[in-house]
């Protein structure tokens, strides 16, 4: 089993610094880091004021920066060709996630100078592991290191605005929150109704969380994610509530409408998050695994955001010893996770590789949390 190596902070910062000097002729004076993430459970709940439980990866994105004498941004990345140069308010493509943070912090009232920046990362792009939010958050951390302390909640607002308003990806804030605020050895229980953030110890004994990057295309700004979000808002309006967080399963028993399966997923997913946190706290790992699998089935059948590659990865992992498995992230491709005994990691990964090979799909990649 070949695992994607997260590498060391030092080597990634050096790569970014070397690129900044070679491409832009600039010496960096500050750096920032932000992790990618997997979501253990609680999918498509954040923008419905619900619950989710993300976990930061060791794989991270790094930004090095230097001030300019004007208000422009120049940006280069080891992951993308060419150079962005221009007003951060008009950046497009990957640069919108990076330069957009400068724009958003200025909108917050901070006197942010022009910036030269370079990016390096070990977070796989397009894998549903929050590479875009890790980019925005790494830039935010680097800019804060450059200009002086900025409150974490201000950085959080700025990174969400960069992704929503500049990059056009209507995410709900989970990815940015864990990218900025996660701590080692703990998942972060997020409640988007009251804004609370509760650390949850994540140390399953003799178990490991295998991340399976299906290498199926994943793009949050292609319209499908936005359509699900709009349909959830329509469901809340039809039910006469402010958000689907204000609905329970009894409310849905007499409800009718094309949005009903989406609402059912959100309502039941919030319950699964609560039950999962309790199972983790009491060491009921078989129950935690069963809740992961139930979450996948709901995302597949009710929310309709899975795909064949994700389903095969989940089913194959379960057949080869996983206590539970599910897609993670926005869906329509991306990654799955499987909670496995450590001594069965290789067997499960080999089985997924074989299943993909039989279907002539692109070879999946693997990470460990």
C-alpha positions in Angstrom: 0.0 0.0 0.0 1.5 3.3 -1.1 0.6 6.2 1.1 0.7 9.9 0.2 3.5 11.3 2.4 2.6 14.5 4.3 6.2 15.6 4.3 7.8 18.0 6.8 6.9 21.6 7.4 10.5 22.6 6.8 10.7 21.0 3.3 7.4 22.5 2.2 8.3 26.0 3.4 11.6 25.7 1.7 10.0 24.7 -1.6 7.6 27.6 -1.4 10.4 30.0 -0.5 12.6 28.8 -3.4 9.7 29.2 -5.8 8.9 32.7 -4.6 12.5 33.7 -5.1 12.9 32.1 -8.5 9.5 33.1 -10.0 9.1 36.6 -8.4 12.5 37.5 -7.2 11.2 38.0 -3.7 12.5 36.9 -0.3 9.8 35.7 2.0 9.5 37.2 5.5 6.6 35.2 7.0 4.9 31.8 6.6 1.6 30.1 7.4 0.3 26.6 7.6 -3.2 25.0 7.5 -4.2 21.4 7.5 -6.5 19.6 5.1 -9.3 17.6 6.7 -11.5 14.6 6.7 -15.0 14.9 8.1 -15.6 11.9 10.4 -19.4 12.4 10.2 -21.9 15.2 9.6 -22.0 15.9 5.9 -23.9 18.8 4.3 -25.0 19.9 7.7 -22.8 23.0 8.2 -24.8 25.3 5.9 -28.0 23.9 7.5 -26.9 25.1 11.0 -26.2 21.5 12.0 -23.5 19.4 13.5 -20.3 18.0 12.1 -17.1 16.4 13.3 -14.1 17.1 11.2 -10.5 15.9 11.9 -7.4 17.7 10.6 -4.9 15.8 8.5 -1.2 15.8 8.8 -1.2 16.8 5.1 -1.2 20.6 5.0 -0.7 23.7 2.8 2.0 26.2 3.4 2.2 29.9 2.2 5.2 32.2 2.3 4.7 35.9 1.9 6.4 39.2 1.6 5.0 42.8 1.5 4.9 44.9 -1.7 4.9 48.6 -2.1 1.5 48.7 -3.7 -1.9 47.0 -3.2 -1.5 44.3 -5.8 -1.1 40.5 -5.1 1.3 38.2 -7.0 0.9 34.5 -6.4 2.7 31.4 -7.5 2.2 27.7 -6.5 4.1 24.5 -6.9 0.7 22.9 -7.9 -0.2 25.3 -10.7 1.6 26.8 -13.6 2.0 30.5 -14.2 1.8 33.6 -12.0 -1.3 35.5 -10.8 -0.8 39.2 -10.6 -3.5 41.8 -10.0 -6.1 43.2 -7.8 -7.1 40.6 -5.2 -10.8 41.6 -5.6 -10.7 40.3 -9.2 -8.6 37.1 -8.8 -10.0 34.0 -10.5 -9.2 30.3 -10.5 -7.0 28.9 -7.7 -5.7 32.4 -7.0 -9.2 33.5 -5.9 -8.8 31.3 -2.8 -5.4 32.9 -2.0 -5.6 36.5 -3.1 -9.3 36.6 -2.0 -8.1 36.4 1.6 -6.2 39.7 1.2 -9.4 41.2 -0.3 -11.5 39.9 2.6 -9.2 41.1 5.3 -9.2 44.6 3.8 -13.0 44.4 3.8 -12.7 43.7 7.5 -10.9 47.0 7.9 -7.3 45.8 8.1 -4.6 47.7 6.3 -3.1 44.8 4.4 -0.3 45.8 2.0 0.2 44.3 -1.4 1.6 40.7 -1.1 3.9 38.4 -3.0 3.1 34.8 -2.0 4.1 31.3 -2.9 2.3 28.1 -2.1 3.3 24.5 -1.5 1.1 21.7 -0.3 0.8 18.0 0.4 -3.1 18.1 0.4 -4.3 16.3 -2.7 -6.2 18.7 -5.0 -9.7 17.6 -6.0 -9.9 14.8 -3.4 -12.5 16.3 -1.2 -10.0 16.8 1.6 -10.3 20.6 1.8 -7.4 21.6 -0.3 -9.1 24.9 -1.2 -9.8 25.9 2.4 -6.3 24.8 3.4 -5.0 27.2 0.8 -7.1 30.1 2.1 -6.3 29.4 5.7 -2.5 29.0 5.1 -2.5 32.4 3.4 -4.6 33.9 6.2 -2.1 32.6 8.8 0.9 33.9 6.8 -0.7 37.4 6.4 -1.4 37.5 10.1 2.2 36.6 10.8 3.2 39.4 8.4 1.1 42.3 9.7 0.6 41.3 13.4 -1.9 39.3 15.4 -5.4 39.0 13.9 -8.3 37.4 15.9 -8.9 33.8 14.7 -12.6 34.5 14.2 -11.7 37.4 11.9 -9.4 35.1 9.9 -12.2 32.5 9.8 -14.7 35.1 8.4 -12.1 36.2 5.8 -11.3 32.7 4.6 -15.0 31.8 4.3 -15.7 35.1 2.3 -12.8 34.4 0.0 -14.2 31.0 -0.9 -17.8 32.0 -1.0 -17.6 35.5 -2.6 -14.3 35.4 -4.6 -14.0 31.7 -5.7 -17.8 31.1 -6.0 -17.8 27.9 -3.8 -20.8 28.2 -1.4 -19.3 26.2 1.4 -20.6 26.4 4.9 -17.5 27.0 7.0 -16.6 23.6 8.4 -13.4 23.3 6.3 -12.1 26.7 7.3 -12.9 26.2 11.0 -11.0 23.0 11.3 -8.2 24.3 9.1 -7.6 27.2 11.4 -8.6 25.8 14.9 -8.0 22.1 15.0 -5.6 20.6 17.6 -3.5 17.4 17.4 -5.2 14.2 18.5 -8.6 15.7 18.6 -11.6 16.0 16.2 -13.6 19.2 16.5 -17.4 19.0 17.1 -18.9 22.0 15.4 -22.4 23.3 16.1 -23.4 25.8 13.4 -26.5 26.8 15.4 -24.8 28.2 18.4 -21.2 28.5 17.0 -19.7 26.2 19.6 -16.5 24.2 19.0 -15.9 21.2 21.2 -12.7 19.1 21.0 -13.3 15.4 20.9 -10.4 13.0 21.6 -9.7 10.8 18.6 -7.5 7.8 19.6 -9.2 4.6 18.4 -7.2 1.7 19.9 -5.6 -0.7 17.4 -7.6 1.0 14.7 -6.7 3.5 11.9 -8.6 5.7 9.6 -7.7 5.0 6.0 -8.5 7.8 3.5 -9.2 6.6 0.0 -8.8 9.2 -2.7 -11.0 7.8 -5.5 -9.4 10.2 -8.0 -12.9 10.8 -9.4 -13.4 14.4 -10.3 -14.5 16.6 -7.4 -15.3 20.3 -7.9 -17.5 22.3 -5.5 -18.0 25.3 -7.8 -19.6 23.3 -10.7 -23.1 23.9 -9.5 -24.2 20.6 -7.9 -23.1 21.6 -4.4 -24.8 25.0 -4.8 -28.0 23.2 -6.0 -28.1 21.0 -2.9 -27.7 24.0 -0.7 -30.5 25.9 -2.5 -32.8 22.9 -2.2 -32.1 22.6 1.5 -33.1 26.3 1.9 -36.2 25.6 -0.1 -37.0 22.7 2.2 -36.7 24.9 5.3 -38.9 27.5 3.8 -41.6 24.9 2.9 -41.4 23.6 6.5 -41.8 27.1 7.9 -38.4 27.1 9.8 -35.3 29.1 9.6 -33.1 26.1 8.8 -33.3 22.3 8.8 -31.7 22.3 12.2 -35.1 23.3 13.5 -36.7 20.1 12.1 -37.0 16.6 13.6 -38.0 13.3 12.2 -41.6 13.6 13.4 -41.9 16.9 11.5 -41.0 15.0 8.3 -43.5 12.2 8.7 -46.3 14.3 7.2 -44.2 16.4 4.9 -44.3 16.3 1.1 -42.1 17.7 -1.6 -39.2 16.9 -3.9 -36.9 18.1 -1.2 -38.0 15.6 1.4 -35.1 13.1 1.0 -32.6 16.0 1.4 -34.3 17.2 4.5 -34.4 13.6 5.9 -30.6 13.2 5.4 -29.8 16.5 7.2 -32.1 15.6 10.1 -30.9 12.1 10.6 -27.3 13.1 10.0 -27.4 15.5 12.9 -28.6 12.6 15.1 -25.8 10.4 13.8 -23.2 13.0 14.8 -24.5 13.1 18.3 -24.6 9.3 18.6 -21.1 9.0 17.0 -19.6 11.4 19.5 -21.1 9.4 22.4 -19.9 6.1 20.9 -16.3 7.5 20.6 -16.4 8.8 24.2 -17.5 5.4 25.5 -15.2 3.4 23.2 -18.1 1.7 21.3 -16.1 1.6 18.1 -18.3 -1.0 16.4 -21.3 1.4 16.9 -19.2 4.3 15.7 -18.4 2.4 12.5 -22.0 1.4 11.9 -23.0 5.1 12.1 -20.3 6.0 9.5 -21.8 3.4 7.2 -25.3 4.6 7.8 -24.2 8.2 7.0 -22.8 7.0 3.7 -26.1 5.2 2.8 -28.0 8.4 3.6 -25.7 10.5 1.5 -26.0 8.0 -1.3 -29.7 7.3 -1.2 -31.3 10.5 0.2 -28.9 13.3 -0.6 -27.6 11.8 -3.8 -24.1 13.0 -3.7 -22.2 9.8 -3.9 -20.9 8.2 -7.1 -19.9 4.7 -8.2 -16.3 5.1 -7.3 -17.1 6.2 -3.7 -19.7 3.4 -3.3 -17.2 0.7 -4.5 -14.5 2.0 -2.1 -16.9 1.9 0.8 -18.4 -1.5 0.0 -14.9 -3.0 -0.6 -13.5 -1.7 2.7 -16.5 -3.1 4.6 -16.0 -6.5 2.9 -12.3 -6.5 4.1 -12.7 -5.7 7.8 -13.7 -2.1 8.1 -15.9 -1.4 11.1 -17.5 1.4 9.1 -16.9 3.4 5.9 -18.3 6.5 4.2 -17.8 9.2 1.7 -16.3 12.3 3.1 -16.6 15.9 1.8 -19.0 17.4 -0.6 -19.3 14.3 -2.7 -19.7 13.9 -6.5 -16.3 12.3 -6.3 -13.5 12.9 -3.9 -12.6 10.6 -1.0 -14.0 7.9 1.3 -12.8 7.0 4.8 -12.7 3.5 6.4 -12.2 2.7 10.1 -10.1 -0.4 10.0 -8.0 -2.6 12.3 -4.4 -1.7 11.7 -3.5 -5.2 10.7 -6.1 -5.1 7.9 -5.1 -1.8 6.3 -3.0 -3.3 3.6 -5.6 -6.0 2.8 -8.4 -3.4 2.4 -6.3 -1.0 0.3 -5.2 -3.9 -2.0 -8.8 -4.9 -2.4 -9.9 -1.4 -3.3 -7.0 -1.2 -5.9 -8.1 -4.5 -7.4 -11.8 -3.5 -7.5 -10.9 -0.3 -9.4 -8.5 -2.1 -11.7 -11.3 -4.5 -12.7 -13.5 -1.6 -13.7 -10.7 0.2 -15.5 -10.9 3.2 -13.3 -8.1 5.5 -12.3 -5.9 4.0 -9.6 -7.0 5.4 -6.1 -4.6 6.9 -3.7 -4.4 6.4 0.1 -3.6 8.5 3.2 -3.6 7.8 6.9 -4.9 10.4 9.4 
